[in-house]
Amino acid sequence: MALSCFPHLSKRVELGDGTGYAYVYRAASASKPTFLLLHGFPSSSYDWRHQIHALAAKGFGVLVPDLLGYGDTDSPADFEAYSLKRMSHHLAEIVANEGIGKVIGVGHDWGSGLLARFYTWHAECLLALIFISVGYFHPSDVAFDPDALNEITKKHLGYSTFGYQKFFDTEEAATILDNHVSALFAMNGSWSDVRLTLQPESTTSLLYPTDPEVWKEHLGPVGAAEAWISSNKISSRPAWLTAEEVTTHNRVMSKKGYRGPLNWYKSAMRGIDMADNASLPEERKHVDLPTLLVVSGNDYIVQADKHKNETATWVKQLRIEELSCGHWVQLELPDQLNQLLEGFADEIEGKPDIQS
């Protein structure tokens, strides 16, 4: 939540189509590039806190929006508003309004999906790309089909990986998620010690797990996520999150609820971007900029090998790094990730042919 979490670095603007965006912005020092950091689900600019402070301290610029549906940015009720092409135009307008020129785009989770389409529609805004956990996927004219992917992953992995998306596509999902996120948290470090509200933190406990393997049984299989959350199941807090950080996260997600964030999934499953993607020539589907893919070796939903292979198919200048952690790389191993970001940026600075 940009405005409250970073009050001295943030602002809120209204874009040309009337959409309001909040974002963190710190201008770069002379000769340093700016990072555009795009969060995923269920997140906000706050989940980049370790990167915002570390990168700014080194003189890099940082531009970190609360994406559509999250934090202090607008949250349209209509899933059609969550077209990746439309949101890419929003990013381009923000970059232009700040007079940055070109940025190094960084995406995590759904932020990686948006970054991929930002390159498709506004490559002129980018110096390089960094995908975290989720790799590049090319523009497709086929709607996302969790049923087919659940069958494939069940066959090859022994468990389905997209069952939670079936739940997210239901009308009742937002209410269930909202009713199980509390803005309160026990300061002694257990998820389960606060019972002062009727909204236990089972949603946050599942989506930010202590043990990444929890997702094999309780997120990927069809019906498992709804069962965990609805039964108020709660696990211990991961060591890489403090009690205060969880309180802030839950406050962010409680502000507008999960209906907007779930619209990212509904838009994808209904193929909102299919017609625009189908109009693209083959060469527009490939990436010809320096690209870093950072995968999570212990992410049991987003399979590292799959994303390495898929990204390598479409990206010409690709470097791959694999870290030993779960899905939340920027939170679990912030120092290692920051070193990768800084080192990659230094490499970009040494290539004058791609500078703005």
N, C-alpha and C positions, 0 to 999 in steps of 0.2 A: 504494500500500500504506500505508494510513493510519497504522498503529501504528509502523512503522519509519521512514517518510518524514516524519511530523509527530508525533514522540513526545510533545511537550508540549501538543498540541492535540487529540489523538485518544483514542478509547475504543472498547471493544468491549462490546456488550450482547447479551443473548438476548431475543428478542421473544416475544410470547405463544404463537406456534405452534412455538416451539423453535428458530427460525432465528437464527443468530448473525450480527450485522452489526458491522462496524468503520467508523468515520467520524470525520472531522475536525469539530470544533465550536468556534467562537469566538463568544461572545455579542455582540450588537450594543450599541453605545452608545445612550444615551437618544435616542429619536425616530428612530433609524435602522432600516431594515428588514433582514431576514436573507435572504441568497441561498441557495437550495438548488441546488447544482451537481451535475448528473447526467452522468457520463461515458458514452462509447460504447465501441465495439470497435476494437482491443483495447487497453484503457486501464485506468485506475483513478483514485482520487482524486489521484494524483500528477500527472496531466496537467492539473490545475487549479492547479498550484503558483503560476503567475504571478498568477492571480486571487485565490487565498487570501491571499497576502501583501499585494497592492495594496488589495483591498477591506477587509481587516481594518485596514489602516493608516488608512483613511478613516473608520473607525468602524462600518462595516457588519458585520452578523453573517454568518458563513459556516457552512453545514452541508453537508459533502461526503462522501457515503458511497462506500466501495468497494461497487459494486453486486453483486448475486448472481452468484456464479461467479468473482469477482475478488478479488485481494489478500488481505486479512485477513478478508473476509466468507466465509460458508459457500459451498460449491460443490457443490450436489446433482448427482448423476450422472443423475437422471431429468429429461428435458426438460420433462415436465409441470409441474415445480416452477417453471418460468420463465414462468408466466402473468403477463401485464402487470397483470391485475386483482389477483392475489395480491401482486405486488411493489409495487403502488400502496398496498395495505393496509399493507405493511411501512413505506413512507415515511411514511404518515399516523401510524403508531404512534410512529415515531422523532420526528417533529415534535411530537406531543403529549407524549411523555415529556420532551422538553427544554423544554416550556412556552412555545414560541415564539408560538403563535397562528397567524399566517399568514406565508407566505414568498413571495418572488419566485422562481418556479421557472425554472431555466436548464437546458436540455438540449442536448447535442451528439451527433449520430449516433444510436445506439440510445438514448441518454439522452433525445433528443427524442421518440422513440416512447414511452418510459415516461412522460415529462412529459405527453404528450397524454392518456394513459389516467389519469394521476394527476388531471388536471382532470376527466375523465369521472366518476371514482369518488369523488374527494375535493376538489371545487371549494372546499369550505369552508376548505381549508388554504392557499389561494392568494390573493395580492394581484394578481399579474400573471404573465405567462409570457414567456420569452425562448427562442426556438428558434434554434440555431446549425447551419448547414449543412443539416440536415434539418428541414423544416417540420412543421407540424401535419398529422396525418392522422386522419380521422374514424374512429369505431368501425365496423368492417366485419364482416359476417357471411360473408365469403368468405376462404378461406385465401390466403396470399401465394403467388403463382405465378411463380417466376423464369423459367420457360420462355416464358410469354406476354410477359413484360416484355423478355426478351432479343430476341424477334422484333420487338417494337415499336421498341426502341431501335436495333436493327440497321437497320431500315428508315429511321428518321428521322435517325439520327446517323452511320450508316455503320459502327458497331461496337456490339456488345452491351455492356451495363453490369452485368449481374447473373450473369455466368458463374461468378464466384468463389463465389456462394451455392450453386450446384450442387455444387461441391467441398466446401464447408463442411457440406453435408448428408450426406456420406458417413461411414461408420464409421471409415475410415482417416485422415480429415482431421486429427483432433486429434493423432494420433501423428506425422504428417508435420510439422505445425506445431511441435510440441514438440521434435522432433528437429533443428530448424533454427533454434532460438533459443539463443544462448549468453549466459551471464551475464558473459562477458568482452568487453572492447572495447579496441581499440588507442588509446592516448592521442594519437597523431599525427593522428587524425581520419579515417582510412579505415575503411570497413566491413571491408575484406578483409585487413587486416594481422594479425589474430589468427587463428592456426591451431593454437591450443594444445589445442583440444577437437575432438571429432568432430561438433560441432553448430554449423556456420556460421550467421551471422545473416541468412540470406536472407529469413526471415519478416519480421523487423523492417525490413529494407531495402526490401521491397516495400510494406509497409503504411504506412511513413513515408518516402515517396520524396523524393529531391532535386528531381526534375522531375515536377510533377503529371501531365504528359502520359504518363508511364510507364504509368499506369492504363488508358489507351486500348488499349494493346497487351497488357499483362501482367496485368491484374486483371479487366477487364470481360468479355473473350471467354471462352467455355466452354473449360475446360482450361488456360487461360493461367496462372492463379495456381499451380495444382499443378505445372505445368512449371517455372515460375520457381523455386519453393521447392525442389522435388525435385532440381533441377540445381545447387543451391547458388549460384545467381546472386546477385551482390552489387553494388550501386552505391555511389557516394560518399555520404557522410553529408550531410544538408541543413545549411545554415548556421545554421538556427534550433534545432538540437539540438547540445549539447556532447557530448563523449565520455562525460563523467561521467553526463549525463542518460540517454544510451542504455544505459549499464551498469545504471543504476537501473531503467529500464523493463524491460530483459530479466530482471533479477532478480525483479521483480514478476511478470512473466508466467511465469517458470520455477517459481515457488513452487507453483502448483497446476495449471499447464498450461492448455491451450486447450479441454479437454472442456467445462467449465462455460460459458465464453464462447460456444462454438459452439451451446450449447443454446438461446440466444436465437433463433438462426436456425431451428433445428429446431422449436421451439415455434411460431414464426410460420408456417412452411410446413405444419405439421400442424393449424393452425387451433385451437389450444388455447383461444383467447379467443372463438371465433365464437359459441358459444351465448349467452354473457353479452352480447356486443355486439348480437346479434339481438333481445334483450329490451328494448333501449333505445328510448324514443320519439324522434321526429325532433328535437325541441328539445334533447335531451341531447347531440346530436352536434355542436352549434354552440358556439362559444366567445364568451362575453360578458364578457371581462376585457381590460384593456389588454395588448397583445401586441406584442412586437418580434421580427421575423425577420431574422437576420443570415445572408446567404448568401455563398457563396464563388464568386467569378467564375471561378476556375480549377480547380474541382472537376469532373473529367470523368466521375465516376460519379454523384454526386449533382448532378443538373442544376439550376442555380439557377432558371431560368425555370419549370421544372415545379413546383418547391416554392413559388415565389412565387404561382403561379396556384392551386395546390391549397390553400394556406393562406388565400388571399384568399376562396376560396369558402366557407369555414367559420368564419372569424374576423371579427367585426364591428369591433373596434377595433384595426386593424392598422397598424403602421409597419414599413417594410422598409428595410434597409440592405444594400448589397452592397460587399464588400471584395475587393481584388485579391490573392487568395492561393489556396492549395489547400485541401484538406479540413480541415486541422488549424488552424483559425482561432486558437484560444486559445494555440497554441504559435508559430505563424508571425507573427501580428500582435497580441501580447498587449496592448501599450499602447493600440492603437486599440480593441480589444475592451473593455478595461477602461473606457475613456472612455465607450463606448456603454452599458455596464452601469451605470456611476455616473450618467450623465445620465438614463437611463431611470428609475432608482430615484428620482432627484430629482423627476422628473415625477410619479411615483406618490405621493410625499410631499405633493405639492400637490393631491391629490384625496382629501379627507377622507371622501368617500362610500364609498371602498373600503378604508379602513384597518381594521385589526383592533380 
